[in-house]
């Protein structure tokens, strides 16, 4: 059984906030640390020249070991905002095995003599600081100019597991003789795999083991004069001439539900001109429900799909708390009720397996659950504290409300064809045929994705009906069991649901489904707490799911690029993903099932990073679990055997 990785937070000296007792070392040079960071990691590798050379819409990608309190990131960001063209961004990818707890982060920031320009970024970092949950945590800061990927885990393992290209490296962390586990050959070889030609490496150390490790991995290494009292430091470069990443300019998204809206907004924020083509109207499908619960259904075994959900839970506040979405986000927490002895045992085992901090997850009995929910419930269970409920249809409209996004409704796309440069789509509108050319195209049209995809993606429709109720109990948090009940909206109407009907696309609501929803609702409340409720409406829609119930997210396989040797290799392997034969600008996001409100933001970032040349935000084994070609490759391997 795979275990959820456990992260041990950093420990600071109670008197000296820059001292780490675990390593017997300071986080940075105590006298003027801001100037030291700038001299080492900005001026030393001449990052300013790279920043100034970025074309509009491009991204400078920097990898770091040892995030600490984020001082190096803040210093480089400050320089970036001063020297890079306006419509560019900095992607900062950092690995930290022992992240600071929020109080320690604040203590360290307040002890630093930060310049006036750094203060707002430090405050923003503190406000969006991830909990000590292993894996990748993406945050968008500085008005979207900083794409911050914080990976809590071992540095070498993190970079061995990531895919993408990196323009510069900042090797920090504690000294090699204090923290030898970090400074490993596996780290340097991972760096060589990720580095673009001309990528630079800057570090404070001049240790022989680091110099020899970088040289063995293929870097050209020099020893330079040290700064602020250090005699020497190392600087290195990957062979070749550096050229900035050249971005695309336009994208077309097919589908205007949550998946398509998150992709469209993310691309627009990165400078794209985005056209969204919707067969009906925005949020016409499952994303059109007035209430949606953001809850997880995790396995005790830490499988990749559970990891996606667990990480997604801890980015909800950062994503939905953004100014344009916050009015439609209600972080009430969610109670997963232990509706029978088997569920109670599963919840207890899960609570122990997750190693979750108390502000993420707690296990409660029925009395405590009733107190937290504000109404007598049938059972105790797990409370997901970062979770809540949102208004999906309003979220979609808010995401699409951007000057670089045009949403074209009543447009059904019928075909997509790759061109020498870009893609041509053809479709139908009520007034006749239509077509367009775009640099990149993203399929986010739910169970209709297979109609347009160039590779087999076995998505199946699942009909679901929700029921709208008046007279709902005044719940303080959402309840989930076999069904769910959301707290009442401002108009006094609450939503319960939802039914599941495989392979049905019939969106006609039925009284039978309302009765099913009420029956499941009553199982969540003590006695017959739902008897006083009145049905005032209902809505049926169709979700899309894959055979393994994992999502589909990423670039699509171009089978015309597979050689005879590729076909032979794939027939005899169990590969789930084959990046060397991906379309460069044709992607898909779908199969989110009933977890779209939870997983759509993180999966959309995966798709966006693949399209825009950013380093992918999660490790390879998580990316492979949602690779669109995994079903086709599995079938090919089975045919080969």
URFENSUL-V84692 format. One record per pair of residues at least 12 apart in sequence whose ideal C-beta (glycine too) atoms are under 8 Angstrom apart, sorted by the first residue. I is the first residue (numbers start at 1). J is the second residue. D is the distance in whole Angstrom. If there is no record, write none. Layout:
BEGIN
i = <I I>
j = <J J>
d = <D D>
END
This chain:
BEGIN
i = <1 1 2 2 2 3 3 4 4 4 4 4 4 4 5 5 5 5 6 6 7 7 7 7 7 7 7 7 7 8 8 8 9 9 9 9 9 9 10 10 10 10 10 10 11 12 12 12 12 17 17 17 17 18 18 18 18 20 22 23 23 23 24 25 25 25 25 27 27 27 27 28 28 29 29 31 32 32 33 33 34 34 34 34 34 34 34 35 36 36 37 37 37 37 38 38 39 39 40 40 40 40 40 40 41 41 41 41 41 42 42 42 44 44 44 44 44 45 45 45 45 45 46 47 47 47 47 47 47 48 48 50 50 50 50 51 51 51 51 51 52 52 52 53 54 54 54 54 55 55 55 55 55 56 56 56 56 56 57 57 57 57 57 57 57 57 58 58 58 58 58 58 59 59 59 59 59 59 59 59 59 59 59 60 60 60 60 60 60 60 60 60 61 61 61 61 61 61 61 61 61 61 61 62 62 62 62 62 62 62 62 62 62 63 63 63 63 63 63 63 63 63 63 64 64 64 64 64 64 64 64 65 65 65 65 65 65 65 65 65 65 66 66 66 66 66 66 66 66 66 67 67 67 67 67 68 68 68 68 69 69 69 69 69 70 70 70 71 72 72 73 73 73 73 73 74 74 74 74 74 75 76 76 76 77 77 77 77 77 77 78 78 78 78 80 80 81 81 87 88 89 89 89 89 89 90 90 90 91 91 91 91 91 92 92 92 92 93 93 93 93 93 94 94 94 94 95 95 95 95 95 95 96 96 96 96 96 97 97 97 97 97 99 99 99 99 101 102 102 105 105 105 106 109 109 121 121 121 124 124 125 125 125 128 128 130 130 130 130 131 131 131 131 132 132 133 133 133 133 133 133 133 134 134 135 135 135 135 135 135 135 135 135 136 136 136 136 136 136 136 137 137 137 137 137 137 137 138 138 138 138 138 139 139 140 140 144 144 147 149 149 151 154 154 155 155 155 156 156 156 156 156 158 159 159 159 159 160 160 160 161 161 161 162 162 162 162 162 162 163 163 163 163 163 164 164 164 164 164 164 165 165 165 165 165 165 166 166 166 166 166 166 167 167 167 167 167 167 168 168 168 168 169 169 169 169 169 169 170 170 171 171 171 171 171 172 172 175 175 176 176 176 176 177 183 183 183 183 184 185 185 185 187 188 188 188 188 188 189 191 191 191 192 192 192 192 194 195 196 196 196 196 197 197 197 197 197 197 198 198 198 198 198 198 199 199 199 200 200 200 200 200 201 201 201 201 201 201 201 201 202 202 203 203 203 204 204 204 205 205 206 206 206 206 206 206 206 207 210 211 211 214 214 218 218 219 219 219 220 220 220 220 221 221 221 222 222 222 223 245 247 247 247 247 248 248 248 248 248 248 249 249 249 249 250 250 250 250 250 250 250 250 251 251 251 251 251 251 251 251 251 251 251 251 252 252 252 252 252 252 252 252 252 252 252 253 253 253 253 253 253 253 253 254 254 254 254 254 254 254 254 254 255 255 255 255 255 255 255 255 255 255 256 256 256 256 256 256 256 256 256 256 257 257 257 257 257 257 257 257 257 257 257 258 258 258 258 258 258 258 258 258 259 259 259 259 259 259 259 259 259 260 260 260 260 260 260 261 261 261 261 261 261 261 261 262 262 262 262 263 263 263 263 263 263 264 264 264 264 264 265 265 265 265 266 266 266 267 267 267 268 268 268 268 269 270 270 271 272 273 274 274 274 274 275 275 275 275 275 276 276 276 276 276 277 277 277 277 277 278 278 278 278 278 279 279 279 279 279 279 280 280 281 281 282 282 282 282 282 282 283 283 283 283 285 285 285 286 286 286 286 286 286 286 287 287 287 287 287 288 288 288 288 288 289 289 289 289 289 289 290 290 290 290 290 290 290 291 291 291 291 291 291 291 291 291 292 292 292 292 292 292 293 293 293 293 293 293 293 293 293 294 294 294 294 294 294 294 294 294 295 295 295 295 295 295 295 295 296 296 296 296 296 296 296 296 297 297 298 298 298 300 300 300 300 302 303 304 304 304 304 304 304 305 305 305 305 307 308 308 308 308 308 308 308 308 309 309 309 310 311 311 312 312 312 312 312 313 313 313 313 313 314 314 315 315 316 316 316 316 316 316 316 317 317 319 320 320 320 324 324 324 325 325 325 327 328 328 328 328 328 329 329 329 330 330 330 330 331 331 331 332 332 332 332 332 332 332 332 333 333 333 333 333 333 333 333 333 334 334 334 334 334 334 334 334 334 335 335 335 335 335 335 335 335 335 335 335 335 335 336 336 336 336 336 336 337 337 337 337 337 337 337 337 337 337 338 338 338 338 339 339 339 339 339 339 343 343 344 344 344 347 347 347 348 350 351 351 359 360 360 360 361 361 361 361 362 362 362 363 363 363 363 364 364 364 364 365 366 366 366 367 368 369 369 370 372 372 373 373 373 373 374 374 374 374 374 375 375 375 375 375 375 376 376 376 376 377 377 377 377 378 378 378 378 378 383 387 387 388 388 389 389 389 390 391 392 392 410 410 411 411 411 411 412 412 412 413 413 413 413 413 414 414 414 415 415 416 416 416 416 418 418 418 419 421 422 422 422 422 422 423 423 423 423 423 423 423 424 424 425 425 425 439 440 440 440 440 441 441 441 442 442 442 442 442 442 443 443 443 443 443 444 444 444 445 446 446 446 446 446 446 447 447 447 447 447 447 447 447 449 449 449 449 449 453 453 453 454 454 454 454 454 454 455 455 455 455 455 455 456 456 456 457 457 457 457 457 457 457 457 458 458 458 459 459 459 459 459 459 460 460 460 460 460 460 461 461 461 461 461 461 461 462 462 462 462 462 462 462 462 462 462 463 463 463 463 463 463 463 463 463 463 463 464 464 464 464 464 464 464 464 464 464 465 465 465 465 465 465 465 465 465 465 465 466 466 466 466 466 466 466 466 467 467 467 467 467 467 467 467 467 467 468 468 468 468 468 468 468 468 469 469 469 469 469 469 469 469 470 470 470 470 470 470 471 471 471 472 472 472 472 472 472 472 473 473 474 474 475 475 475 479 479 480 481 481 481 482 482 483 483 483 483 483 483 483 483 484 484 484 484 485 485 485 493 493 496 496 496 496 497 498 498 499 499 499 504 505 506 507 507 507 508 509 509 509 510 513 513 514 514 518 518 518 521 543 543 543 543 544 544 544 544 545 545 546 546 547 549 550 550 550 551 551 551 551 551 551 551 551 552 552 552 552 552 552 553 553 553 553 553 553 553 553 553 554 554 554 554 554 554 554 554 554 554 554 555 555 555 555 555 555 555 555 555 555 556 556 556 556 556 556 556 557 557 557 557 557 557 557 558 558 558 558 559 561 561 562 562 566 566 566 567 570 570 570 570 571 571 571 571 571 572 572 572 573 574 574 575 575 576 576 576 576 576 576 576 577 577 577 577 577 577 577 578 578 582 585 587 587 587 587 588 588 589 589 589 602 602 603 605 606 606 606>
j = <300 301 301 302 303 302 353 134 302 307 310 353 354 355 134 135 153 302 134 355 97 98 99 132 133 134 152 153 355 97 98 132 98 99 100 101 104 132 22 98 99 100 101 104 98 100 104 107 108 104 107 108 111 30 33 108 111 174 98 174 178 179 178 174 175 178 179 68 69 71 108 68 71 228 229 228 113 228 71 112 71 75 112 113 114 115 118 228 227 228 71 72 75 76 75 79 227 228 170 202 203 204 227 233 72 75 76 170 202 75 76 79 202 224 227 233 235 168 200 201 202 235 200 60 62 76 79 168 200 79 83 167 168 242 244 79 80 83 84 88 83 84 85 244 84 85 88 244 85 88 244 246 247 85 87 88 247 271 87 88 247 248 249 270 271 272 88 89 244 245 246 247 88 89 90 91 147 245 247 270 612 613 614 80 84 88 89 90 91 167 168 244 91 93 164 165 166 167 168 245 613 614 615 76 90 91 92 93 166 167 168 169 170 93 94 159 166 168 169 170 191 194 615 92 93 94 95 169 170 171 172 94 95 155 159 170 171 172 173 182 187 94 95 96 155 171 172 173 174 182 94 95 96 99 150 96 100 108 172 100 105 108 109 112 105 122 125 112 170 172 92 94 125 146 148 114 118 121 122 125 118 90 92 170 90 92 121 142 145 146 115 117 118 121 145 146 142 145 271 145 144 145 146 147 270 145 146 147 146 147 149 614 615 146 147 148 149 149 151 162 166 615 148 149 150 151 151 153 154 155 158 159 150 151 152 153 155 152 153 154 155 182 130 132 150 152 132 126 129 125 126 129 126 122 126 141 142 146 141 142 139 141 148 141 318 150 152 314 315 314 357 359 360 152 357 152 310 311 314 356 357 360 152 153 151 152 153 307 310 311 618 619 622 149 150 151 311 617 618 619 149 150 151 152 311 314 315 150 315 602 605 617 315 318 269 318 269 270 614 615 617 619 181 182 173 182 187 182 184 186 187 190 619 187 190 191 194 186 187 190 619 620 621 190 194 615 616 619 620 579 615 616 620 623 194 609 613 614 615 616 194 195 196 245 613 615 191 194 195 196 199 615 196 199 200 242 244 245 199 200 201 202 191 195 199 200 201 202 202 203 201 202 203 205 210 203 204 205 207 205 207 209 210 207 207 209 210 213 213 213 216 217 213 213 214 216 217 219 217 214 217 219 217 218 219 238 615 238 238 240 242 243 238 239 240 241 242 243 237 238 240 241 242 243 237 238 242 235 236 237 238 242 214 219 221 234 235 236 237 238 233 235 233 234 235 226 230 233 233 234 223 226 230 231 232 233 234 234 234 223 234 234 236 238 239 236 237 238 236 237 238 239 234 235 236 234 235 236 235 613 270 271 612 613 272 439 440 585 611 612 271 272 273 439 272 273 274 275 422 438 439 440 264 267 272 273 274 275 438 439 440 441 442 611 274 275 276 277 423 425 436 438 440 441 442 267 274 275 276 277 441 442 444 277 413 425 441 442 443 444 445 452 276 277 278 279 443 444 445 446 448 590 276 278 281 282 283 284 396 400 407 409 282 283 284 285 286 287 288 396 444 446 596 283 287 392 395 396 592 596 597 600 444 446 589 590 592 596 600 603 604 276 278 442 444 445 589 276 282 283 287 395 396 399 400 399 600 601 604 442 444 589 604 607 608 276 399 400 402 405 399 400 402 405 604 605 608 608 611 612 402 403 404 405 402 608 612 404 404 404 402 404 405 406 405 406 408 436 438 400 405 406 407 408 408 411 413 425 427 407 408 409 410 411 410 411 412 413 445 448 409 410 409 410 393 396 397 400 407 409 392 393 396 397 446 541 542 392 446 464 541 542 543 596 392 393 395 396 596 392 393 396 539 541 392 393 466 495 539 541 391 392 393 468 489 493 495 389 390 391 392 466 486 489 494 495 389 390 391 392 596 597 334 387 388 389 478 480 484 486 597 313 316 334 387 388 389 390 597 598 334 336 384 387 478 480 484 598 309 310 312 313 384 387 595 598 309 595 310 350 354 346 349 350 353 353 625 550 621 622 624 625 626 548 549 550 625 622 551 599 602 603 618 622 625 626 595 598 599 354 602 618 595 598 599 601 602 360 384 386 387 598 360 386 601 602 329 331 386 387 388 598 601 331 386 601 390 395 601 398 399 401 395 398 399 394 390 391 394 395 398 388 390 395 388 389 390 487 386 387 388 387 388 389 475 476 477 478 487 372 383 384 385 386 387 388 477 478 383 384 387 388 389 477 478 479 480 364 369 372 373 377 381 382 383 384 477 478 479 480 381 382 383 384 480 481 369 377 378 379 380 381 479 480 481 524 379 380 381 382 378 379 481 482 523 524 381 481 379 380 381 363 381 382 363 382 363 382 385 384 385 386 382 383 384 385 382 383 385 380 381 382 383 380 381 382 383 380 378 379 380 380 380 381 383 526 476 477 475 476 477 479 473 474 475 476 477 473 474 475 476 525 529 525 526 527 529 479 524 525 526 481 523 524 525 526 477 478 598 477 478 478 486 487 597 489 596 597 429 430 427 428 429 434 427 428 429 425 426 427 445 452 426 427 428 427 452 441 452 454 586 558 583 586 437 439 437 438 439 440 585 437 438 439 440 441 585 586 436 437 437 438 441 585 585 586 587 611 585 586 587 586 587 588 589 607 611 556 587 588 589 590 588 589 590 590 459 461 542 543 544 590 459 460 461 505 542 543 544 590 544 552 588 590 591 556 588 628 556 557 558 559 583 586 556 557 559 628 629 632 631 632 635 546 552 588 590 591 628 631 632 546 547 631 544 545 546 552 590 591 502 503 544 545 546 547 502 503 504 505 542 543 544 500 501 502 503 504 542 543 544 545 593 499 500 501 504 505 506 507 540 541 542 543 497 498 499 500 501 540 541 542 543 594 497 498 499 509 510 513 514 517 538 539 540 495 496 497 498 517 538 539 540 495 496 497 513 514 517 518 535 537 538 493 494 495 535 536 537 538 539 493 494 495 496 533 534 535 536 492 493 494 533 534 536 532 533 534 485 487 488 492 493 494 533 525 529 487 488 487 488 494 524 525 524 520 523 524 520 523 496 497 498 517 520 521 523 524 496 497 498 524 521 524 525 536 537 517 518 520 521 517 517 594 513 516 517 542 542 540 540 541 542 540 538 539 540 540 538 540 535 538 530 533 535 533 592 593 594 596 590 591 592 593 591 593 591 631 631 593 591 625 626 589 590 591 592 593 599 603 626 588 589 590 591 626 628 588 589 590 603 604 606 607 626 628 577 582 587 588 606 607 610 623 626 627 628 579 582 583 584 586 587 607 610 611 628 582 583 586 587 588 628 629 578 581 582 583 628 629 632 581 582 583 586 581 580 581 578 581 578 580 581 636 633 636 637 640 636 637 639 640 641 637 640 641 637 634 637 633 637 624 625 627 629 630 633 634 620 623 624 627 629 630 633 629 633 610 611 607 610 611 628 607 628 603 604 607 617 618 626 617 618 623 626>
d = <7 5 5 4 7 6 7 7 4 8 7 6 5 6 4 8 7 8 7 4 8 8 7 4 7 5 5 7 8 8 6 8 6 6 7 5 8 5 7 4 6 5 7 7 8 7 5 7 7 8 5 5 4 6 8 7 7 7 7 4 5 5 6 4 6 5 8 5 7 8 7 7 6 5 7 7 8 7 6 7 7 6 7 7 7 7 7 7 6 5 6 5 4 8 5 7 4 7 8 6 8 6 6 7 5 7 6 5 5 7 6 5 5 7 8 7 6 6 4 7 4 6 8 8 8 7 7 6 8 6 5 6 7 7 7 7 5 4 4 8 5 7 8 5 6 6 4 5 8 8 6 6 7 6 5 7 8 7 6 7 4 8 7 7 4 7 5 8 5 5 7 5 7 5 7 5 7 6 7 8 7 6 6 7 7 7 8 5 7 6 7 8 5 7 7 7 5 5 8 8 8 7 6 7 7 7 6 7 7 7 5 7 6 5 7 7 5 8 5 7 7 7 8 7 7 4 7 7 4 8 6 7 6 4 8 8 5 6 5 6 7 8 8 6 7 8 4 3 7 7 4 7 4 7 6 7 7 8 7 6 6 4 6 8 8 7 5 7 6 6 5 7 8 8 7 8 5 5 6 7 7 7 7 8 6 8 6 6 8 6 8 5 6 7 7 8 7 6 5 8 7 5 7 6 7 6 5 7 8 4 7 5 6 6 7 5 7 5 7 7 7 5 8 7 6 7 5 6 7 4 4 6 7 7 6 8 8 7 6 5 7 8 7 5 8 5 7 7 6 8 6 6 6 5 7 7 6 8 5 7 8 7 8 7 5 6 7 6 8 6 5 7 6 6 6 7 7 7 5 8 8 7 5 5 7 7 7 6 8 5 7 7 8 6 7 5 7 5 5 7 7 5 8 7 7 7 7 8 7 7 6 5 8 6 8 8 5 8 6 7 6 8 7 8 7 5 6 7 5 4 4 6 7 6 4 6 6 6 8 4 4 5 7 8 7 6 6 6 7 7 7 5 6 7 7 7 8 6 3 5 6 7 5 8 7 7 8 5 6 7 6 7 6 6 8 7 8 8 6 5 8 7 6 7 7 7 4 7 6 7 6 7 4 8 7 7 7 6 7 6 4 6 6 7 7 6 6 7 8 5 7 7 8 5 5 7 4 7 5 8 7 8 4 5 7 7 7 4 7 8 7 8 6 7 3 6 6 7 7 7 5 5 3 7 7 4 7 7 7 5 8 8 7 6 8 8 7 4 7 8 8 6 6 5 8 8 7 6 7 6 6 7 8 7 4 6 5 8 6 7 6 7 5 7 7 4 7 6 6 5 8 6 6 7 4 7 5 7 8 5 8 7 6 7 7 4 6 7 7 8 8 7 6 6 6 5 8 8 8 5 5 7 8 5 5 8 5 8 6 6 4 7 7 7 7 5 8 6 8 6 7 4 7 5 7 8 6 7 5 7 8 5 6 5 5 8 7 7 5 6 5 7 8 8 7 8 7 4 4 6 8 8 5 4 7 4 7 8 7 7 6 8 8 6 8 5 7 4 8 7 7 7 8 8 4 6 7 6 8 5 7 5 4 8 5 6 6 7 5 8 7 6 8 7 4 7 7 8 7 8 8 7 5 4 5 6 5 6 4 5 6 6 5 6 6 5 7 6 8 5 4 7 6 7 6 6 4 6 7 7 5 8 4 5 8 7 6 8 7 5 8 6 5 7 8 5 6 7 7 7 6 7 4 7 5 5 6 7 7 6 7 5 8 7 7 7 4 8 7 8 7 7 5 8 8 5 6 6 6 7 7 4 4 7 6 5 6 8 7 7 4 7 5 7 5 7 8 5 7 7 5 8 7 6 6 7 6 7 6 7 6 8 7 8 7 8 6 5 8 7 8 8 4 7 8 4 6 6 8 4 8 4 6 8 8 5 5 6 5 6 7 7 6 7 5 6 7 7 5 5 5 7 6 5 7 5 8 7 4 6 8 6 6 8 8 7 7 7 6 6 7 7 5 5 5 7 8 7 6 5 8 3 8 8 7 5 6 6 7 6 7 7 8 6 7 7 6 6 6 7 6 8 8 5 5 7 5 7 6 5 6 7 7 6 6 6 8 7 5 7 7 7 8 6 6 4 6 7 8 5 8 7 6 6 7 8 6 4 4 5 7 7 5 8 5 5 7 7 7 7 4 8 5 6 8 6 4 6 6 7 6 6 5 8 6 6 4 8 7 5 4 7 8 6 5 8 6 8 6 7 6 7 6 7 5 8 6 7 5 7 5 4 8 7 5 8 7 6 6 5 7 4 6 7 4 6 5 6 4 8 7 6 4 7 6 8 8 8 7 8 8 7 6 5 7 7 5 6 6 8 6 6 6 7 6 7 7 5 7 8 8 6 8 5 7 8 6 4 7 5 5 8 7 6 7 8 7 6 6 6 5 7 8 6 6 4 8 4 7 6 8 7 7 7 4 8 6 6 6 6 6 8 6 6 6 6 7 7 8 8 7 5 5 7 6 8 8 6 6 6 5 7 5 6 6 5 8 5 7 4 8 6 6 5 6 8 7 6 5 8 7 8 7 7 7 8 6 6 5 8 7 7 6 8 7 5 7 6 7 5 8 7 6 6 4 7 7 5 7 6 8 8 5 7 6 6 7 8 7 4 7 7 7 5 6 7 8 8 7 7 4 6 5 7 4 8 6 8 4 8 7 7 6 5 8 6 6 7 6 7 7 7 7 7 6 4 6 6 5 5 6 5 7 8 6 7 8 8 6 7 8 6 6 5 5 7 6 7 6 5 7 6 7 6 8 8 8 6 6 5 5 7 6 6 7 6 8 8 7 5 7 5 7 7 8 4 4 7 6 7 6 8 6 8 7 4 6 6 7 7 6 7 6 7 6 6 5 6 7 4 7 7 6 7 4 5 7 3 5 7 7 6 8 7 5 6 7 5 4 7 6 8 5 5 7 6 7 5 4 6 7 7 5 7 6 4 7 6 7 6 6 8 7 5 5 5 5 5 7 8 5 7 8 4 6 7 6 8 7 4 7 8 5 8 8 7 6 5 5 7 6 6 7 6 3 6 8 7 7 7 7 8 5 6 8 6 8 5 7 7 5 5 7 7 5 6 7 8 5 7 5 6 7 6 4 7 5 8 7 7 6 6 6 7 8 8 7 6 6 8 5 5 7 7 6 4 4 7 7 6 7 6 6 7 7 5 5 8 6 5 5 5 7 5 4 6 5 7 5 8 4 8 5 5 4 7 8 8 6 7 6 6 6 7 7 6 6 8 4 6 7 7 5 8 5 7 8 7 5 5 6 6 5 7 6 6 6 7 7 4 7 6 7 5 8 7 8 4 8 5 8 8 7 8 6 5 7 8 6 6 7 3 8 7 6 8 7 8 6 5 8 4 7 5 8 4 6 8 8 7 5 4 6 7 8 6 7 8 7 5 6 6 8 8 5 6 6 5 7 8 7 5 7 7 7>
END
